[in-house]
C-alpha cells in the first residue's frame, strides 16, 4: 500500500534541507530595510538644529537591522520552545527581555505596546 503523503503543519525542529538552508542564507544577505528617513525625522524632532552624516546613518541602519534580526530570531526560538507555530506578542516581548538590559527592555516593551495600540485604534 502507498504511504500517505499528507502531513499536519507542525513547527519543524529537525535539520533543514540544503535548498531551504540556501534560501535562508541568501535572504539574510539582502532585503534589509532602510531606516535612514525615520532616523532623520526622529533626530529633527528631538534636536531640530542638528544633522547627521550619511556614514552615521549607515551605521544606525545596520544597528537597527541587527537588533531587529536578533529579536526575531530569539522570538522564533521562544515560539518553538513553547511548541507553538504562531508568533505572538508575548513571544516578542520575552525575546526583548532576554536580549536587552532590564531598564531598556522595559522601555522598549512599554513604547512598543503603546505604538501597537495607537495603530490598532487608528
RONU-720088 format. One record per residue: residue number from 1; residue in three letters; chain; x, y, z of N, C-alpha, C in turn. Coordinates in steps of 0.1 Angstrom, whole numbers. Layout:
+-----+-----+----+-------+-------+-------+-------+-------+-------+-------+-------+-------+
!   i !  aa ! ch !   nxx !   nyy !   nzz !  caxx !  cayy !  cazz !   cxx !   cyy !   czz !
+-----+-----+----+-------+-------+-------+-------+-------+-------+-------+-------+-------+
! NUM ! Ala !  A !     X !     Y !     Z !     X !     Y !     Z !     X !     Y !     Z !
...
+-----+-----+----+-------+-------+-------+-------+-------+-------+-------+-------+-------+
END
This chain:
+-----+-----+----+-------+-------+-------+-------+-------+-------+-------+-------+-------+
!   i !  aa ! ch !   nxx !   nyy !   nzz !  caxx !  cayy !  cazz !   cxx !   cyy !   czz !
+-----+-----+----+-------+-------+-------+-------+-------+-------+-------+-------+-------+
!   1 ! Unk !  A !     8 !   -12 !     0 !     0 !     0 !     0 !     9 !    12 !     0 !
!   2 ! Unk !  A !     4 !    23 !    -7 !    12 !    35 !    -8 !    11 !    43 !     5 !
!   3 ! Unk !  A !    22 !    50 !     8 !    22 !    59 !    20 !    13 !    71 !    18 !
!   4 ! Unk !  A !     8 !    76 !    29 !     0 !    88 !    29 !    10 !   100 !    28 !
!   5 ! Unk !  A !     7 !   109 !    18 !    16 !   120 !    16 !    12 !   132 !    24 !
!   6 ! Unk !  A !     0 !   132 !    30 !    -4 !   144 !    37 !     2 !   144 !    52 !
!   7 ! Unk !  A !     7 !   156 !    55 !    12 !   157 !    69 !     6 !   170 !    75 !
!   8 ! Unk !  A !     5 !   169 !    88 !     0 !   181 !    95 !    11 !   192 !    96 !
!   9 ! Unk !  A !     6 !   204 !    96 !    15 !   216 !    97 !    20 !   216 !   112 !
!  10 ! Unk !  A !    33 !   214 !   113 !    39 !   215 !   126 !    52 !   223 !   125 !
!  11 ! Unk !  A !    57 !   228 !   136 !    69 !   235 !   136 !    80 !   225 !   134 !
!  12 ! Unk !  A !    89 !   228 !   124 !   100 !   218 !   122 !   112 !   222 !   131 !
!  13 ! Unk !  A !   116 !   212 !   138 !   128 !   214 !   146 !   140 !   206 !   141 !
!  14 ! Unk !  A !   137 !   198 !   131 !   148 !   190 !   126 !   157 !   198 !   117 !
!  15 ! Unk !  A !   167 !   191 !   110 !   176 !   197 !   102 !   169 !   202 !    89 !
!  16 ! Unk !  A !   174 !   213 !    84 !   168 !   218 !    71 !   174 !   212 !    59 !
!  17 ! Unk !  A !   167 !   211 !    49 !   172 !   206 !    36 !   182 !   216 !    31 !
!  18 ! Unk !  A !   191 !   211 !    22 !   201 !   221 !    17 !   195 !   232 !     9 !
!  19 ! Unk !  A !   183 !   230 !     2 !   177 !   240 !    -5 !   172 !   251 !     4 !
!  20 ! Unk !  A !   165 !   247 !    15 !   160 !   257 !    24 !   171 !   264 !    31 !
!  21 ! Unk !  A !   182 !   257 !    34 !   193 !   264 !    40 !   199 !   275 !    31 !
!  22 ! Unk !  A !   200 !   272 !    18 !   205 !   282 !     9 !   196 !   294 !     9 !
!  23 ! Unk !  A !   182 !   292 !     9 !   173 !   303 !     8 !   174 !   311 !    21 !
!  24 ! Unk !  A !   176 !   305 !    32 !   178 !   312 !    45 !   190 !   321 !    45 !
!  25 ! Unk !  A !   201 !   316 !    40 !   213 !   325 !    40 !   212 !   336 !    29 !
!  26 ! Unk !  A !   206 !   333 !    18 !   205 !   343 !     8 !   195 !   354 !    12 !
!  27 ! Unk !  A !   185 !   351 !    20 !   175 !   361 !    24 !   181 !   370 !    34 !
!  28 ! Unk !  A !   191 !   366 !    42 !   197 !   374 !    52 !   207 !   384 !    46 !
!  29 ! Unk !  A !   212 !   381 !    34 !   222 !   389 !    28 !   216 !   402 !    22 !
!  30 ! Unk !  A !   204 !   402 !    17 !   197 !   414 !    12 !   183 !   414 !    17 !
!  31 ! Unk !  A !   176 !   425 !    14 !   162 !   426 !    19 !   161 !   434 !    32 !
!  32 ! Unk !  A !   172 !   439 !    37 !   171 !   447 !    49 !   165 !   460 !    45 !
!  33 ! Unk !  A !   157 !   465 !    54 !   150 !   478 !    52 !   160 !   490 !    55 !
!  34 ! Unk !  A !   157 !   501 !    49 !   165 !   513 !    51 !   157 !   522 !    60 !
!  35 ! Unk !  A !   162 !   525 !    72 !   155 !   533 !    82 !   161 !   548 !    82 !
!  36 ! Unk !  A !   169 !   552 !    72 !   175 !   565 !    73 !   165 !   576 !    73 !
!  37 ! Unk !  A !   154 !   575 !    66 !   144 !   586 !    66 !   138 !   587 !    80 !
!  38 ! Unk !  A !   136 !   576 !    87 !   129 !   576 !   100 !   139 !   582 !   111 !
!  39 ! Unk !  A !   152 !   578 !   109 !   162 !   583 !   119 !   163 !   598 !   117 !
!  40 ! Unk !  A !   163 !   603 !   105 !   164 !   618 !   103 !   152 !   625 !   109 !
!  41 ! Unk !  A !   140 !   619 !   107 !   128 !   625 !   112 !   128 !   626 !   127 !
!  42 ! Unk !  A !   132 !   615 !   134 !   133 !   615 !   148 !   143 !   625 !   153 !
!  43 ! Unk !  A !   155 !   625 !   146 !   165 !   635 !   150 !   160 !   649 !   149 !
!  44 ! Unk !  A !   153 !   652 !   139 !   148 !   666 !   137 !   137 !   669 !   147 !
!  45 ! Unk !  A !   130 !   659 !   152 !   120 !   662 !   163 !   127 !   665 !   176 !
!  46 ! Unk !  A !   138 !   657 !   178 !   145 !   659 !   191 !   154 !   671 !   191 !
!  47 ! Unk !  A !   162 !   672 !   181 !   171 !   684 !   180 !   170 !   690 !   166 !
!  48 ! Unk !  A !   162 !   699 !   164 !   159 !   705 !   151 !   171 !   711 !   144 !
!  49 ! Unk !  A !   181 !   717 !   151 !   192 !   724 !   145 !   204 !   714 !   142 !
!  50 ! Unk !  A !   203 !   702 !   145 !   214 !   692 !   142 !   211 !   684 !   130 !
!  51 ! Unk !  A !   222 !   679 !   124 !   221 !   670 !   113 !   229 !   657 !   116 !
!  52 ! Unk !  A !   229 !   648 !   106 !   236 !   636 !   107 !   243 !   632 !    94 !
!  53 ! Unk !  A !   255 !   627 !    95 !   262 !   623 !    82 !   257 !   610 !    76 !
!  54 ! Unk !  A !   260 !   608 !    64 !   255 !   596 !    57 !   262 !   584 !    63 !
!  55 ! Unk !  A !   274 !   585 !    67 !   281 !   573 !    73 !   275 !   569 !    86 !
!  56 ! Unk !  A !   271 !   579 !    94 !   264 !   577 !   107 !   251 !   571 !   104 !
!  57 ! Unk !  A !   244 !   575 !    94 !   231 !   570 !    90 !   232 !   555 !    86 !
!  58 ! Unk !  A !   243 !   552 !    79 !   245 !   538 !    75 !   247 !   529 !    88 !
!  59 ! Unk !  A !   255 !   534 !    97 !   258 !   527 !   110 !   245 !   525 !   118 !
!  60 ! Unk !  A !   237 !   535 !   118 !   224 !   534 !   126 !   215 !   524 !   119 !
!  61 ! Unk !  A !   214 !   524 !   105 !   206 !   515 !    98 !   211 !   501 !   100 !
!  62 ! Unk !  A !   224 !   498 !   100 !   229 !   485 !   103 !   226 !   481 !   118 !
!  63 ! Unk !  A !   227 !   490 !   127 !   223 !   487 !   141 !   208 !   483 !   142 !
!  64 ! Unk !  A !   200 !   490 !   136 !   185 !   488 !   137 !   182 !   474 !   131 !
!  65 ! Unk !  A !   188 !   471 !   119 !   185 !   458 !   112 !   191 !   447 !   121 !
!  66 ! Unk !  A !   202 !   449 !   127 !   208 !   438 !   135 !   200 !   435 !   147 !
!  67 ! Unk !  A !   195 !   446 !   154 !   187 !   444 !   166 !   173 !   437 !   162 !
!  68 ! Unk !  A !   168 !   441 !   151 !   155 !   435 !   146 !   157 !   420 !   143 !
!  69 ! Unk !  A !   168 !   417 !   137 !   171 !   403 !   133 !   173 !   395 !   146 !
!  70 ! Unk !  A !   180 !   400 !   156 !   183 !   393 !   168 !   170 !   390 !   176 !
!  71 ! Unk !  A !   161 !   401 !   176 !   148 !   399 !   183 !   139 !   389 !   176 !
!  72 ! Unk !  A !   139 !   389 !   163 !   131 !   380 !   156 !   136 !   366 !   157 !
!  73 ! Unk !  A !   149 !   364 !   157 !   154 !   350 !   159 !   152 !   345 !   173 !
!  74 ! Unk !  A !   153 !   353 !   183 !   150 !   349 !   196 !   135 !   346 !   198 !
!  75 ! Unk !  A !   127 !   355 !   192 !   113 !   352 !   193 !   109 !   339 !   187 !
!  76 ! Unk !  A !   115 !   336 !   176 !   112 !   323 !   169 !   117 !   312 !   178 !
!  77 ! Unk !  A !   128 !   313 !   185 !   133 !   303 !   194 !   123 !   301 !   206 !
!  78 ! Unk !  A !   118 !   312 !   211 !   108 !   311 !   222 !    96 !   305 !   217 !
!  79 ! Unk !  A !    91 !   308 !   205 !    79 !   302 !   199 !    81 !   287 !   198 !
!  80 ! Unk !  A !    92 !   282 !   193 !    94 !   268 !   191 !    96 !   261 !   205 !
!  81 ! Unk !  A !   102 !   268 !   214 !   104 !   262 !   228 !    90 !   260 !   235 !
!  82 ! Unk !  A !    80 !   269 !   231 !    67 !   267 !   237 !    58 !   258 !   229 !
!  83 ! Unk !  A !    64 !   251 !   219 !    57 !   242 !   210 !    45 !   249 !   203 !
!  84 ! Unk !  A !    47 !   260 !   197 !    37 !   267 !   190 !    42 !   271 !   176 !
!  85 ! Unk !  A !    33 !   273 !   167 !    36 !   276 !   153 !    32 !   290 !   150 !
!  86 ! Unk !  A !    27 !   298 !   159 !    22 !   311 !   157 !    30 !   321 !   166 !
!  87 ! Unk !  A !    36 !   331 !   160 !    44 !   341 !   168 !    34 !   350 !   174 !
!  88 ! Unk !  A !    35 !   352 !   187 !    26 !   360 !   195 !    33 !   372 !   201 !
!  89 ! Unk !  A !    25 !   382 !   206 !    31 !   393 !   212 !    39 !   389 !   224 !
!  90 ! Unk !  A !    35 !   379 !   232 !    43 !   375 !   243 !    56 !   369 !   240 !
!  91 ! Unk !  A !    57 !   363 !   228 !    70 !   357 !   223 !    80 !   369 !   220 !
!  92 ! Unk !  A !    75 !   379 !   214 !    83 !   390 !   210 !    88 !   398 !   223 !
!  93 ! Unk !  A !    78 !   400 !   232 !    82 !   407 !   245 !    92 !   399 !   253 !
!  94 ! Unk !  A !    91 !   386 !   253 !   100 !   377 !   260 !   114 !   378 !   254 !
!  95 ! Unk !  A !   114 !   378 !   241 !   127 !   379 !   233 !   134 !   393 !   236 !
!  96 ! Unk !  A !   126 !   403 !   237 !   132 !   416 !   241 !   137 !   416 !   255 !
!  97 ! Unk !  A !   130 !   410 !   264 !   135 !   409 !   278 !   148 !   401 !   279 !
!  98 ! Unk !  A !   149 !   391 !   270 !   161 !   382 !   270 !   173 !   389 !   264 !
!  99 ! Unk !  A !   171 !   397 !   254 !   182 !   403 !   247 !   187 !   416 !   252 !
! 100 ! Unk !  A !   178 !   425 !   257 !   182 !   438 !   261 !   183 !   439 !   276 !
! 101 ! Unk !  A !   191 !   449 !   281 !   193 !   451 !   295 !   179 !   455 !   301 !
! 102 ! Unk !  A !   178 !   453 !   314 !   165 !   453 !   321 !   157 !   466 !   319 !
! 103 ! Unk !  A !   163 !   478 !   321 !   156 !   490 !   320 !   153 !   494 !   305 !
! 104 ! Unk !  A !   162 !   491 !   296 !   160 !   493 !   282 !   149 !   484 !   277 !
! 105 ! Unk !  A !   148 !   472 !   281 !   138 !   462 !   277 !   124 !   467 !   282 !
! 106 ! Unk !  A !   124 !   472 !   294 !   111 !   477 !   300 !   106 !   488 !   291 !
! 107 ! Unk !  A !   114 !   498 !   288 !   110 !   509 !   280 !   106 !   505 !   266 !
! 108 ! Unk !  A !   114 !   496 !   260 !   111 !   491 !   246 !    97 !   484 !   246 !
! 109 ! Unk !  A !    94 !   475 !   256 !    81 !   468 !   256 !    70 !   478 !   258 !
! 110 ! Unk !  A !    72 !   488 !   267 !    62 !   498 !   270 !    58 !   506 !   258 !
! 111 ! Unk !  A !    69 !   512 !   252 !    66 !   520 !   240 !    61 !   512 !   228 !
! 112 ! Unk !  A !    66 !   500 !   227 !    61 !   491 !   216 !    47 !   488 !   217 !
! 113 ! Unk !  A !    43 !   484 !   229 !    28 !   481 !   232 !    20 !   494 !   229 !
! 114 ! Unk !  A !    25 !   505 !   234 !    17 !   517 !   232 !    16 !   521 !   217 !
! 115 ! Unk !  A !    26 !   518 !   209 !    26 !   521 !   195 !    16 !   511 !   188 !
! 116 ! Unk !  A !    16 !   499 !   192 !     7 !   489 !   186 !    -8 !   493 !   189 !
! 117 ! Unk !  A !   -11 !   497 !   201 !   -24 !   501 !   205 !   -29 !   514 !   197 !
! 118 ! Unk !  A !   -19 !   524 !   195 !   -23 !   535 !   187 !   -26 !   531 !   172 !
! 119 ! Unk !  A !   -18 !   522 !   167 !   -20 !   517 !   153 !   -34 !   510 !   152 !
! 120 ! Unk !  A !   -37 !   501 !   162 !   -50 !   494 !   161 !   -62 !   503 !   162 !
! 121 ! Unk !  A !   -60 !   514 !   171 !   -72 !   523 !   173 !   -74 !   532 !   161 !
! 122 ! Unk !  A !   -63 !   535 !   153 !   -65 !   544 !   142 !   -71 !   537 !   129 !
+-----+-----+----+-------+-------+-------+-------+-------+-------+-------+-------+-------+
END
